[in-house]
Amino acid sequence: MKNKFWFRKRKGINSKDLGWGWIPISWQGSLTILLFILANVVGNIYFGFPYAKNSVAIFLAMLGLSIILFAIIAKFKTKK
């Protein structure tokens, strides 16, 4: 049977599985996290973080959008 879930939820702060968030349980979940990191690095380089006039605002907006997109994907692909 093919695994349709990409992530599993962490149990929380009161268990051995400390923290909040998602843990990848398939190659698709690992790829999603890798693409999240890569998109932020490439976006930072593309928009010229150290040189652009509004670079901090652009970086924070891109980071916020990518976090929201990642959270939506992880929510729908998380094992309950």
Rosetta constraint file for C-alpha pairs under 8 A:
AtomPair CA 3 CA 26 HARMONIC 7.72 0.50
AtomPair CA 4 CA 77 HARMONIC 7.44 0.50
AtomPair CA 5 CA 25 HARMONIC 7.45 0.50
AtomPair CA 5 CA 26 HARMONIC 7.37 0.50
AtomPair CA 5 CA 77 HARMONIC 5.06 0.50
AtomPair CA 5 CA 78 HARMONIC 5.60 0.50
AtomPair CA 5 CA 79 HARMONIC 5.68 0.50
AtomPair CA 6 CA 24 HARMONIC 5.80 0.50
AtomPair CA 6 CA 25 HARMONIC 5.53 0.50
AtomPair CA 6 CA 26 HARMONIC 5.15 0.50
AtomPair CA 6 CA 27 HARMONIC 7.46 0.50
AtomPair CA 6 CA 28 HARMONIC 5.85 0.50
AtomPair CA 6 CA 29 HARMONIC 4.56 0.50
AtomPair CA 6 CA 74 HARMONIC 7.51 0.50
AtomPair CA 6 CA 77 HARMONIC 5.35 0.50
AtomPair CA 6 CA 78 HARMONIC 6.11 0.50
AtomPair CA 6 CA 79 HARMONIC 7.66 0.50
AtomPair CA 7 CA 22 HARMONIC 5.81 0.50
AtomPair CA 7 CA 23 HARMONIC 5.28 0.50
AtomPair CA 7 CA 24 HARMONIC 4.30 0.50
AtomPair CA 7 CA 25 HARMONIC 5.17 0.50
AtomPair CA 7 CA 26 HARMONIC 7.11 0.50
AtomPair CA 7 CA 29 HARMONIC 5.92 0.50
AtomPair CA 7 CA 74 HARMONIC 6.60 0.50
AtomPair CA 7 CA 77 HARMONIC 6.20 0.50
AtomPair CA 7 CA 78 HARMONIC 4.63 0.50
AtomPair CA 7 CA 79 HARMONIC 6.28 0.50
AtomPair CA 8 CA 22 HARMONIC 5.63 0.50
AtomPair CA 8 CA 23 HARMONIC 5.37 0.50
AtomPair CA 8 CA 24 HARMONIC 6.54 0.50
AtomPair CA 8 CA 25 HARMONIC 6.66 0.50
AtomPair CA 8 CA 78 HARMONIC 5.15 0.50
AtomPair CA 8 CA 79 HARMONIC 5.02 0.50
AtomPair CA 8 CA 80 HARMONIC 7.26 0.50
AtomPair CA 9 CA 20 HARMONIC 7.59 0.50
AtomPair CA 9 CA 21 HARMONIC 6.14 0.50
AtomPair CA 9 CA 22 HARMONIC 4.82 0.50
AtomPair CA 9 CA 23 HARMONIC 6.43 0.50
AtomPair CA 9 CA 78 HARMONIC 6.66 0.50
AtomPair CA 9 CA 79 HARMONIC 6.99 0.50
AtomPair CA 9 CA 80 HARMONIC 7.36 0.50
AtomPair CA 10 CA 17 HARMONIC 6.05 0.50
AtomPair CA 10 CA 18 HARMONIC 7.11 0.50
AtomPair CA 10 CA 19 HARMONIC 6.54 0.50
AtomPair CA 10 CA 20 HARMONIC 5.69 0.50
AtomPair CA 10 CA 21 HARMONIC 5.97 0.50
AtomPair CA 10 CA 22 HARMONIC 6.01 0.50
AtomPair CA 10 CA 23 HARMONIC 6.94 0.50
AtomPair CA 11 CA 15 HARMONIC 6.41 0.50
AtomPair CA 11 CA 17 HARMONIC 5.82 0.50
AtomPair CA 11 CA 18 HARMONIC 7.10 0.50
AtomPair CA 11 CA 19 HARMONIC 7.57 0.50
AtomPair CA 11 CA 20 HARMONIC 7.43 0.50
AtomPair CA 12 CA 17 HARMONIC 6.50 0.50
AtomPair CA 12 CA 18 HARMONIC 5.54 0.50
AtomPair CA 12 CA 19 HARMONIC 5.28 0.50
AtomPair CA 12 CA 20 HARMONIC 5.70 0.50
AtomPair CA 13 CA 17 HARMONIC 7.23 0.50
AtomPair CA 13 CA 18 HARMONIC 4.75 0.50
AtomPair CA 13 CA 19 HARMONIC 5.30 0.50
AtomPair CA 13 CA 20 HARMONIC 7.41 0.50
AtomPair CA 14 CA 18 HARMONIC 7.00 0.50
AtomPair CA 22 CA 74 HARMONIC 7.21 0.50
AtomPair CA 22 CA 78 HARMONIC 7.72 0.50
AtomPair CA 23 CA 29 HARMONIC 7.94 0.50
AtomPair CA 24 CA 28 HARMONIC 7.90 0.50
AtomPair CA 24 CA 29 HARMONIC 4.63 0.50
AtomPair CA 24 CA 30 HARMONIC 5.56 0.50
AtomPair CA 25 CA 29 HARMONIC 6.43 0.50
AtomPair CA 25 CA 30 HARMONIC 7.69 0.50
AtomPair CA 26 CA 30 HARMONIC 6.58 0.50
AtomPair CA 27 CA 31 HARMONIC 6.04 0.50
AtomPair CA 28 CA 32 HARMONIC 6.09 0.50
AtomPair CA 29 CA 33 HARMONIC 6.40 0.50
AtomPair CA 30 CA 34 HARMONIC 6.21 0.50
AtomPair CA 31 CA 35 HARMONIC 6.04 0.50
AtomPair CA 32 CA 36 HARMONIC 6.12 0.50
AtomPair CA 32 CA 70 HARMONIC 7.78 0.50
AtomPair CA 33 CA 37 HARMONIC 6.35 0.50
AtomPair CA 34 CA 38 HARMONIC 6.05 0.50
AtomPair CA 35 CA 39 HARMONIC 5.80 0.50
AtomPair CA 36 CA 40 HARMONIC 6.43 0.50
AtomPair CA 36 CA 66 HARMONIC 6.83 0.50
AtomPair CA 36 CA 70 HARMONIC 7.12 0.50
AtomPair CA 37 CA 41 HARMONIC 6.30 0.50
AtomPair CA 38 CA 42 HARMONIC 5.97 0.50
AtomPair CA 39 CA 43 HARMONIC 5.80 0.50
AtomPair CA 40 CA 44 HARMONIC 5.98 0.50
AtomPair CA 40 CA 62 HARMONIC 7.29 0.50
AtomPair CA 40 CA 63 HARMONIC 6.56 0.50
AtomPair CA 40 CA 66 HARMONIC 7.61 0.50
AtomPair CA 41 CA 45 HARMONIC 6.30 0.50
AtomPair CA 42 CA 46 HARMONIC 5.91 0.50
AtomPair CA 43 CA 47 HARMONIC 6.03 0.50
AtomPair CA 43 CA 59 HARMONIC 7.80 0.50
AtomPair CA 43 CA 62 HARMONIC 7.58 0.50
AtomPair CA 44 CA 48 HARMONIC 6.18 0.50
AtomPair CA 44 CA 49 HARMONIC 5.51 0.50
AtomPair CA 44 CA 59 HARMONIC 6.38 0.50
AtomPair CA 45 CA 49 HARMONIC 6.33 0.50
AtomPair CA 47 CA 52 HARMONIC 6.93 0.50
AtomPair CA 47 CA 55 HARMONIC 7.09 0.50
AtomPair CA 47 CA 58 HARMONIC 7.75 0.50
AtomPair CA 48 CA 52 HARMONIC 5.58 0.50
AtomPair CA 48 CA 55 HARMONIC 7.03 0.50
AtomPair CA 49 CA 55 HARMONIC 4.92 0.50
AtomPair CA 49 CA 56 HARMONIC 6.97 0.50
AtomPair CA 49 CA 59 HARMONIC 7.14 0.50
AtomPair CA 50 CA 55 HARMONIC 6.89 0.50
AtomPair CA 51 CA 55 HARMONIC 7.19 0.50
AtomPair CA 54 CA 58 HARMONIC 6.20 0.50
AtomPair CA 55 CA 59 HARMONIC 5.95 0.50
AtomPair CA 56 CA 60 HARMONIC 6.08 0.50
AtomPair CA 57 CA 61 HARMONIC 6.07 0.50
AtomPair CA 58 CA 62 HARMONIC 6.11 0.50
AtomPair CA 59 CA 63 HARMONIC 6.00 0.50
AtomPair CA 60 CA 64 HARMONIC 5.96 0.50
AtomPair CA 61 CA 65 HARMONIC 6.16 0.50
AtomPair CA 62 CA 66 HARMONIC 6.07 0.50
AtomPair CA 63 CA 67 HARMONIC 6.10 0.50
AtomPair CA 64 CA 68 HARMONIC 6.22 0.50
AtomPair CA 65 CA 69 HARMONIC 6.12 0.50
AtomPair CA 66 CA 70 HARMONIC 5.99 0.50
AtomPair CA 67 CA 71 HARMONIC 6.05 0.50
AtomPair CA 68 CA 72 HARMONIC 6.24 0.50
AtomPair CA 69 CA 73 HARMONIC 6.29 0.50
AtomPair CA 70 CA 74 HARMONIC 6.02 0.50
AtomPair CA 71 CA 75 HARMONIC 5.93 0.50
AtomPair CA 72 CA 76 HARMONIC 6.46 0.50
AtomPair CA 73 CA 77 HARMONIC 6.21 0.50
AtomPair CA 74 CA 78 HARMONIC 5.71 0.50
